[in-house]
């Protein structure tokens, strides 16, 4: 079954602008924000949000990148498939409002791992979550504070986010599940 387009480049841009406005409203500005993108596609999305926030608030929030591989509850099975990348959070997150940024929000396990990783870098005032796509099917009591688009899915489907910084184009598609039934979105 071929991929079906769900969001265009323009849809993604509009969603990020809306999410940026929501972040500013909730945090009463951008002065205490730190954006932390989850590898891989959450990182360029975090940089895009930071640039939009800068245009709106004249403040460029620091942006970091986070590899959660070693924090996952399935790290033993993941170790053979994923090379650990460098986590880079350029500022102390203590007493900051950290906004985790990810492309697809699914079971909540990746976000739980990301929160554990953030606490290894300090004690933020708050941790918030901004996602481009929320596809449902939570397994943990975690919710997104900011959602670009809610796309209800069947567990057998997969949401694929393409970002130009990684994939050469911006779009969101839905595709059939992997043949062995593994979940591709964390």
DRENZALO-112258 format. One record per atom (N, C-alpha, C, O, CB): residue in one letter; x, y negated, z. Coordinates in steps of 0.1 Angstrom, whole numbers, padded with zeros to 4 digits, always signed. Each point is the difference from the previous one (the first is absolute). Glycine has a CB too. Layout:
N
AXYZ...
% end
This chain:
186
X+0008+0012+0000X-0008-0012+0000X+0009-0012+0000X+0009-0002+0008X-0028+0014+0004X+0017-0022-0021X+0008-0012-0001X-0003-0010+0011X-0010+0001+0007X+0011+0002-0031X+0009-0012+0027X-0002-0010+0010X-0011-0010-0005X-0002-0002-0012X+0027+0004+0019X-0032-0007+0003X-0011-0009-0003X+0004-0013+0007X+0003+0000+0012X-0021+0018-0014X+0018-0029-0005X+0004-0013+0005X-0010-0005+0010X-0012+0000-0002X+0024-0006-0019X-0007+0001+0033X-0009-0006+0010X+0003-0014+0003X-0010-0008+0003X+0009+0030+0007X+0013-0026-0011X+0004-0014+0002X+0010-0004-0011X+0009+0007-0003X-0014-0006+0028X+0003-0013-0031X+0010-0006-0009X+0010-0008+0007X-0001-0002+0012X-0017+0002-0030X+0027-0005+0011X+0010-0009+0005X-0007-0013+0006X+0004-0004+0011X+0013+0012-0028X-0027-0013+0011X-0007-0012+0005X-0008+0004+0012X-0001-0008+0009X+0000-0001-0032X-0005+0021+0024X-0007+0004+0012X+0009+0001+0012X-0003-0004+0011X-0013+0017-0026X+0028-0008+0012X+0010+0001+0011X+0004-0013+0005X+0001-0003+0012X+0008+0024-0022X-0006-0031+0001X+0004-0013+0004X-0011-0007+0008X+0002-0006+0010X+0012+0004-0031X-0027+0003+0016X-0011-0006+0008X-0001+0006+0014X-0003-0007+0009X-0009+0003-0031X+0014+0017+0023X-0001+0007+0013X+0011-0005+0009X-0003-0002+0012X-0008+0022-0023X+0023-0022+0006X+0011-0004+0008X-0002-0015+0005X+0003-0003+0011X+0012+0019-0023X-0021-0024+0003X-0003-0014+0004X-0010+0000+0011X+0001-0007+0010X+0004-0001-0033X-0016+0016+0022X-0010+0001+0010X+0005+0005+0013X-0003-0006+0011X-0014+0010-0029X+0025+0006+0017X+0006+0006+0013X+0009-0011+0006X+0000-0001+0013X-0001+0025-0023X+0009-0031+0003X+0008-0011+0005X-0008-0010+0008X+0004-0004+0011X+0012+0007-0030X-0027-0007+0013X-0009-0010+0007X-0005+0006+0013X-0001-0007+0010X-0006-0003-0032X+0003+0023+0022X-0005+0007+0012X+0011+0000+0011X-0002-0002+0012X-0014+0016-0026X+0028-0011+0010X+0012+0001+0009X+0002-0014+0007X+0002-0001+0012X+0009+0019-0026X-0011-0028+0006X+0001-0014+0005X-0011-0003+0010X+0003-0005+0011X+0009-0002-0032X-0024+0010+0017X-0011-0004+0009X+0000+0008+0013X-0002-0006+0010X-0012+0002-0031X+0017+0017+0020X+0001+0008+0012X+0011-0004+0010X-0001+0000+0012X-0009+0019-0025X+0022-0023+0007X+0012-0003+0008X+0002-0015+0002X+0010-0004+0006X+0000+0025-0015X-0020-0029+0005X+0001-0015+0001X+0012-0005-0006X+0007-0008+0006X-0020+0009+0015X+0017+0003-0033X+0012-0004-0007X+0009+0011-0002X-0003+0012+0002X+0000-0034+0008X+0015+0019-0015X+0010+0010-0003X+0013-0001+0008X+0010+0007-0002X-0020-0007-0021X+0010-0009+0033X+0013-0003+0007X+0006+0012+0008X+0012+0001+0000X-0021-0024+0002X+0000+0032+0003X+0005+0011+0008X-0001+0013-0007X+0002+0011+0006X-0009-0023+0014X+0005+0012-0033X-0002+0012-0008X+0014+0007-0004X+0010-0007-0003X-0032-0002-0005X+0022+0022+0008X+0011+0008-0006X-0008+0010-0009X-0008+0008+0006X+0026-0012+0013X-0015+0005-0032X-0006+0010-0008X+0009+0011-0002X+0012-0002-0002X-0025-0015-0010X+0009+0029+0014X+0008+0012-0001X-0007+0010-0010X-0010+0006+0003X+0019-0009+0021X-0002+0004-0036X-0006+0009-0010X+0005+0015+0002X+0012+0002+0003X-0013-0021-0019X-0008+0028+0015X+0003+0014+0000X+0006+0005-0013X-0006-0004-0011X-0012+0008+0029X+0029+0003-0018X+0006+0005-0012X-0010+0009-0007X-0007+0007+0007X+0030-0008+0003X-0025+0000-0022X+0008-0007-0010X-0008-0012-0005X+0005-0011-0001X+0007+0032-0006X-0025-0019+0004X-0008-0011-0006X-0005-0010+0009X-0004-0011-0004X-0002+0027-0013X+0006-0014+0030X-0004-0010+0010X+0010-0011+0001X-0003-0011+0003X-0008+0028+0009X+0024-0014-0016X+0010-0011+0001X-0002-0011-0010X-0001-0012+0004X+0017+0029+0004X-0018-0014-0021X-0003-0011-0009X-0013-0007+0003X-0001-0012-0003X+0014+0024-0015X-0023-0005+0023X-0012-0006+0003X+0002-0010+0012X-0006-0010+0000X-0007+0031-0008X+0021-0017+0018X+0003-0009+0011X+0007-0013-0005X-0003-0011+0004X+0005+0031+0011X+0007-0019-0025X+0007-0011-0005X-0010-0009-0008X+0001-0013+0001X+0020+0026-0003X-0030-0007-0005X-0010-0008-0007X-0009-0008+0010X-0003-0012-0002X+0003+0029-0017X-0004-0010+0030X-0008-0007+0010X+0007-0011+0006X-0005-0011+0002X-0006+0032+0003X+0024-0019-0002X+0009-0011+0006X+0000-0012-0009X-0001-0011+0004X+0015+0028+0007X-0013-0015-0024X+0001-0011-0010X-0013-0008+0000X-0001-0012-0001X+0018+0025-0013X-0028-0005+0014X-0014-0007+0001X-0001-0008+0013X-0005-0011+0000X-0005+0030-0015X+0014-0013+0026X-0001-0006+0013X+0008-0013+0000X-0004-0010+0005X+0001+0032+0006X+0015-0022-0018X+0009-0012-0001X-0008-0011-0007X+0001-0011+0004X+0020+0026-0003X-0027-0011-0012X-0007-0010-0008X-0012-0006+0008X-0002-0012-0001X+0008+0024-0020X-0012-0004+0029X-0012-0005+0008X+0004-0007+0012X-0007-0010+0004X-0005+0029-0013X+0023-0015+0016X+0004-0006+0013X+0013-0007+0001X+0004-0006+0010X-0017+0024-0001X+0020-0018-0020X+0014-0006-0001X+0009+0007+0010X+0010-0007+0005X-0020-0015-0012X+0008+0034+0010X+0008+0008+0009X+0002+0014-0007X-0009+0006-0003X+0001-0018+0025X+0021+0015-0024X+0003+0014-0006X+0002+0009+0012X+0011+0000+0006X-0001-0010-0028X-0019+0019+0024X+0002+0010+0011X+0011+0010-0003X+0002+0003-0012X-0026-0006+0019X+0032+0007+0002X+0010+0010-0003X-0007+0013-0004X-0011+0003+0004X+0027-0013+0013X-0009+0017-0026X-0005+0013-0006X+0010+0011+0003X+0012-0002-0003X-0026-0011-0015X+0009+0024+0023X+0009+0011+0002X-0005+0012-0007X-0011+0000-0006X+0017-0008+0028X+0002+0019-0023X-0004+0013-0006X+0002+0011+0010X+0009-0001+0009X-0003-0008-0032X-0015+0018+0023X+0000+0011+0010X-0001+0013-0007X-0010+0003-0007X-0001-0018+0024X+0020+0024-0014X-0001+0014-0004X-0004+0008+0012X+0007+0001+0010X+0011-0004-0028X-0030+0009+0017X-0006+0008+0011X+0003+0014+0000X-0005+0008+0008X-0013-0025-0007X+0026+0022-0010X+0002+0014-0002X+0003+0008+0013X-0006+0010+0002X+0015-0016-0025X+0001+0000+0031X+0004+0007+0012X-0010-0001+0011X+0002+0006+0011X+0021-0010-0018X-0033-0005+0005X-0010-0002+0011X-0013+0008-0003X-0009+0001+0009X+0018-0023-0005X-0010+0028-0015X-0012+0008-0004X-0002+0012+0009X+0010+0006+0004X-0008-0015-0028X-0014+0013+0026X-0003+0012+0008X+0003+0013-0008X+0000+0011+0005X-0017-0024+0008X+0019+0011-0027X+0003+0011-0008X+0014-0001-0006X+0003+0005-0011X-0027-0003+0005X+0033-0008+0014X+0014-0002-0004X+0007+0012-0005X+0008+0000-0009X-0008-0019+0025X-0003+0030-0009X+0007+0013-0004X-0003+0004-0015X+0009+0004-0007X-0009+0003+0031X-0012-0008-0027X-0004+0004-0014X+0004-0011-0010X+0001+0003-0012X-0020+0011+0021X+0020-0027-0005X+0003-0011-0009X+0015-0001-0003X+0004-0005-0010X-0024-0007+0019X+0028+0017+0001X+0015-0002-0001X+0006+0005-0013X+0009-0006-0005X-0009+0007+0029X-0005+0010-0029X+0005+0005-0013X-0004-0008-0012X+0006+0002-0010X-0006+0020+0021X-0011-0030-0010X-0005-0006-0011X+0003-0015-0001X-0001-0006-0011X-0017+0022+0011X+0022-0022+0011X+0002-0015+0000X+0014-0003+0006X+0004+0004+0010X-0029-0008-0008X+0032-0005-0010X+0012-0005+0005X-0004-0012+0009X-0008-0008-0003X+0022+0015-0017X-0007-0008+0032X-0003-0011+0009X+0006-0012-0005X+0012+0000-0004X-0012+0016+0023X-0008-0027-0020X+0005-0013-0005X+0003-0009+0012X-0004+0003+0011X-0009+0000-0033X+0019-0014+0019X+0004-0009+0011X-0012-0009+0004X-0006-0006-0008X+0030+0006-0001X-0026+0000+0022X-0010-0009+0006X+0007-0013+0002X+0012-0001+0005X-0025+0019+0006X+0007-0029-0015X+0006-0014+0002X-0011-0009+0005X-0009-0005-0008X+0026+0009-0011X-0017-0007+0032X-0008-0010+0006X+0009-0012+0004X+0007+0002+0010X-0025+0015-0002X+0018-0028-0015X+0010-0010+0001X-0001-0009+0012X+0009-0008+0003X-0009+0008-0027X-0010+0002+0032X-0002-0009+0013X-0004+0009+0011X-0005+0011-0002X-0001-0031-0012X+0008+0015+0026X-0005+0007+0012X-0015-0002+0000X-0006-0011-0001X+0027+0006+0014X-0028+0016-0012X-0015+0000+0000X-0007-0003+0013X-0012-0001+0001X+0014+0017-0020X+0006-0017+0030X-0005-0002+0013X-0008-0013+0000X+0004-0011-0004X+0015+0023+0014X-0031-0011-0005X-0010-0011+0001X-0004-0006-0013X-0006-0011-0001X+0016+0006+0022X-0008+0012-0032X-0005-0004-0013X-0013+0007-0004X-0003+0010+0006X+0027-0014-0013X-0031-0001-0003X-0011+0007-0005X+0004+0008-0013X+0002-0006-0010X-0018-0012+0019X+0018+0030-0007X+0005+0009-0011X-0012+0005-0008X-0010+0005+0005X+0030+0002+0008X-0019-0009-0026X-0010+0005-0010X+0007+0011-0008X+0008-0003-0008X-0021-0020+0007X+0009+0035+0004X+0004+0011-0009X-0007+0000-0013X-0012-0003+0000X+0017+0017+0020X+0002-0012-0031X-0006-0001-0013X+0002+0013-0007X+0012+0005-0001X-0008-0030+0000X-0015+0031-0004X+0001+0013-0007X-0009+0000-0012X-0009-0009-0001X+0015+0021+0022X-0003-0003-0031X-0008+0000-0012X-0013+0007+0002X-0011-0005-0003X+0032+0004-0010X-0021+0013+0018X-0012+0009+0002X-0001+0004+0014X+0010+0005+0006X-0008+0003-0030X-0014-0010+0030X-0003+0004+0014X-0009+0012-0001X-0010+0000-0006X+0013-0024+0015X+0002+0035-0003X-0007+0013-0001X-0003+0006+0014X-0010-0004+0006X+0021+0008-0029X-0003+0005+0027X-0003+0007+0013X+0004-0008+0012X-0006+0002+0011X+0010+0019-0023X+0005-0031+0011X+0004-0008+0011X+0014+0005+0006X+0006-0007+0008X-0030+0002-0003X+0028+0017-0009X+0013+0005+0005X+0012-0008-0004X+0009-0002+0009X-0019+0025-0010X+0011-0028-0010X+0011-0009-0004X+0000-0013+0008X+0011-0004+0004X-0012+0013-0027X-0010-0014+0026X-0001-0012+0008X+0004+0002+0014X+0006-0008+0007X-0024+0000-0022X+0014+0020+0021X+0004+0003+0013X+0015+0001+0001X+0006-0005+0010X-0028+0018-0006X+0028-0007-0014X+0015+0002-0001X+0006-0014-0001X+0010-0003+0006X-0012+0025-0016X-0004-0031+0002X+0005-0013-0002X+0000-0008+0013X+0009-0008+0004X-0017+0008-0028X-0003+0001+0032X-0001-0007+0013X+0011+0005+0009X+0007-0008+0007X-0031+0005-0010X+0027+0016+0004X+0011+0005+0008X+0013-0006-0004X+0008-0004+0008X-0021+0026-0005X+0015-0023-0016X+0013-0005-0006X+0001-0015+0004X+0011-0005+0004X-0012+0021-0023X-0010-0024+0018X+0001-0014+0004X+0004-0002+0014X+0008-0008+0003X-0026+0003-0020X+0012+0014+0026X+0004-0002+0014X+0015+0003+0003X+0005-0004+0010X-0029+0011-0004X+0030+0000-0015X+0015+0002+0002X+0007-0012-0003X+0013-0001+0002X-0016+0025-0009X-0003-0035+0001X+0006-0012-0004X-0004-0012+0009X+0003-0011-0002X-0002+0019-0021X-0009-0005+0034X-0004-0010+0009X-0015+0002+0004X-0006+0010-0004X+0023-0026-0006X-0022+0006+0018X-0014+0001+0004X-0008-0011-0005X+0000-0011+0006X+0007+0023+0015X-0014-0010-0032X-0007-0011-0006X-0012-0004+0008X-0005+0008+0008X+0012+0000-0030X-0012-0020+0020X-0012-0005+0006X-0012+0008-0005X-0009+0004+0008X+0019-0027-0005X-0010+0026-0016X-0010+0008-0006X+0006+0007-0012X+0009-0005-0007X-0028-0010+0016X+0012+0026-0013X+0003+0007-0013X-0013+0000-0007X-0010+0006+0005X+0029+0008+0005X-0019-0019-0022X-0012+0000-0008X+0003+0008-0013X+0012+0003-0003X-0020-0026+0012X-0002+0026-0016X+0002+0009-0012X-0007-0007-0012X-0012-0003+0000X+0013+0024+0014X+0006-0023-0025X-0005-0005-0013X+0002+0011-0010X+0012+0005-0002X-0008-0029+0008X-0014+0028-0013X+0001+0011-0010X-0006-0005-0013X-0010-0007+0000X+0010+0025+0018X+0005-0014-0029X-0006-0003-0013X-0013+0008-0002X-0010-0006-0004X+0033+0000-0005X-0022+0019+0012X-0011+0009-0002X-0003+0008+0013X+0010+0006+0005X-0005-0005-0030X-0017-0001+0029X-0004+0009+0011X-0009+0011-0006X-0011-0003-0005X+0012-0015+0023X+0003+0030-0018X-0007+0011-0007X-0008+0009+0010X-0007+0009-0004X+0024-0009-0013X-0017-0004+0030X-0007+0008+0010X+0007+0013+0004X+0012+0001-0002X-0033-0010-0008X+0014+0017+0017X+0004+0014+0005X+0010-0001+0011X+0010+0007+0001X-0013+0001-0024X+0001-0017+0033X+0009-0002+0011X+0000+0013+0009X-0010+0006+0002X+0005-0031-0002X+0017+0028+0004X+0002+0011+0010X+0004-0005+0014X+0000+0008+0009X+0006+0007-0029X-0002-0027+0020X+0004-0007+0013X-0009-0013+0001X-0004-0005-0009X+0028+0015+0008X-0025-0014+0014X-0009-0012+0002X+0008-0013-0003X+0004-0007+0009X-0017+0020+0009X+0016-0015-0031X+0007-0012-0004X-0009-0006-0011X-0006+0006-0008X+0029+0004+0013X-0023-0024-0005X-0007-0007-0010X+0008-0011-0006X+0010-0005+0006X-0032+0011+0005X+0019-0010-0023X+0007-0011-0007X-0006-0013+0004X-0013-0001+0001X+0019+0015-0020X+0002-0024+0022X-0005-0014+0003X-0004-0007-0013X-0009-0009+0000X+0023+0008+0021X-0006+0003-0031X-0002-0007-0013X+0000+0011-0011X+0010+0008-0001X+0001-0029+0010X-0021+0021-0018X-0001+0010-0010X-0003-0007-0014X-0009-0009-0001X+0000+0026+0018X+0018-0014-0026X-0002-0006-0014X-0013+0006-0006X-0008-0008-0006X+0033+0005+0004X-0026+0016+0003X-0012+0006-0006X-0003+0014+0007X+0009+0008+0002X-0005-0020-0024X-0016+0014+0026X-0005+0013+0005X-0004+0008-0012X-0008-0004-0008X+0001-0006+0030X+0014+0022-0023X-0004+0009-0011X-0003+0014+0006X+0010+0008+0002X+0005-0021-0019X-0027+0016+0019X-0004+0013+0006X+0004+0011-0010X-0002-0001-0012X-0017-0009+0025X+0025+0020-0008X+0005+0011-0008X-0003+0013+0006X-0004+0002+0011X+0023-0016-0019X-0018+0025+0000X-0001+0013+0004X+0014+0004+0004X+0010-0005-0005X-0030+0011-0010X+0021+0003+0024X+0014+0005+0004X+0007+0006-0011X+0013+0000+0000X-0021+0004+0023X+0001+0001-0033X+0007+0006-0012X+0005-0010-0010X+0006+0004-0010X-0021+0015+0013X+0012-0032-0001X+0005-0010-0009X+0012-0007+0006X+0003+0001+0012X-0026-0005-0020X+0031-0003+0000X+0012-0007+0004X-0001-0014-0006X-0003-0002-0011X+0017+0023+0012X-0011-0031+0008X+0001-0014-0004X+0015-0002-0003X+0009+0003+0007X-0029-0010+0006X+0023+0001-0025X+0013-0003-0004X+0001-0015-0002X-0007-0006-0008X+0011+0029-0003X+0006-0029+0018X+0002-0015-0001X+0013-0001-0008X+0010+0005+0004X-0022-0011+0018X+0011-0002-0032X+0012-0004-0008X+0003-0015+0003X-0009-0008-0001X+0004+0026-0017X+0018-0021+0021X+0004-0014+0002X+0011-0002-0010X+0009+0008-0002X-0016-0009+0026X+0007-0011-0030X+0010-0003-0010X+0015+0001+0005X+0008+0003-0008X-0025-0018-0003X+0019+0012+0023X+0014+0001+0005X+0005+0014+0001X+0012+0002-0001X-0017-0022+0014X-0003+0030-0013X+0004+0014+0001X-0004+0007-0013X+0008+0008-0005X-0011-0008+0030X-0009-0002-0030X-0005+0007-0011X-0001-0007-0013X-0004+0006-0011X-0009+0006+0028X+0016-0025-0017X+0000-0008-0013X-0014-0006-0003X-0001-0007-0010X+0019+0022+0002X-0028-0012+0016X-0014-0005-0003X-0007+0000+0013X+0003+0008+0010X-0003+0000-0034X-0011-0016+0025X-0009-0001+0011X-0013+0006-0003X-0007-0004-0010X+0018-0016+0018X-0016+0031-0001X-0013+0005-0002X-0002+0010+0011X+0009+0005+0007X-0009-0008-0032X-0013+0007+0027X-0004+0010+0010X-0009+0010-0008X-0009-0004-0007X+0011-0011+0027X+0002+0028-0019X-0008+0010-0007X-0004+0011+0010X+0005+0001+0011X+0007-0006-0033X-0022+0013+0017X-0004+0012+0008X+0003+0012-0009X-0003+0000-0012X-0015-0013+0025X+0024+0023-0007X+0004+0012-0008X-0004+0013+0008X-0002-0001+0012X+0021-0012-0023X-0020+0024+0004X-0004+0012+0007X+0011+0004+0011X+0011-0005-0001X-0024+0013-0020X+0010+0000+0030X+0009+0004+0010X+0011+0009-0006X-0001+0005-0011X-0017-0006+0029X+0029+0002-0010X+0011+0009-0004X-0006+0014+0000X-0009+0004+0007X+0027-0019+0002X-0012+0024-0018X-0005+0013-0001X+0000+0009+0012X-0009+0008+0003X+0016-0009-0026X+0003-0002+0032X+0001+0008+0012X-0008-0005+0012X+0001+0005+0011X+0022+0001-0019X-0030-0017+0005X-0009-0006+0010X+0007-0009+0010X-0007-0005+0009X-0006+0025-0011X+0026-0023+0001X+0006-0009+0009X-0005-0014-0002X-0004-0004-0010X+0025+0018+0010X-0021-0021+0011X-0004-0014+0000X+0012-0008-0005X+0011+0001+0006X-0029+0002+0012X+0016-0012-0027X+0011-0009-0005X+0000-0013+0007X+0011-0006+0001X-0012+0017-0023X-0010-0016+0027X-0001-0013+0007X+0000+0002+0015X-0008+0008+0005X-0004-0018-0025X+0021+0003+0027X+0001+0002+0015X-0007-0010+0007X+0000+0000+0012X+0021+0009-0015
% end
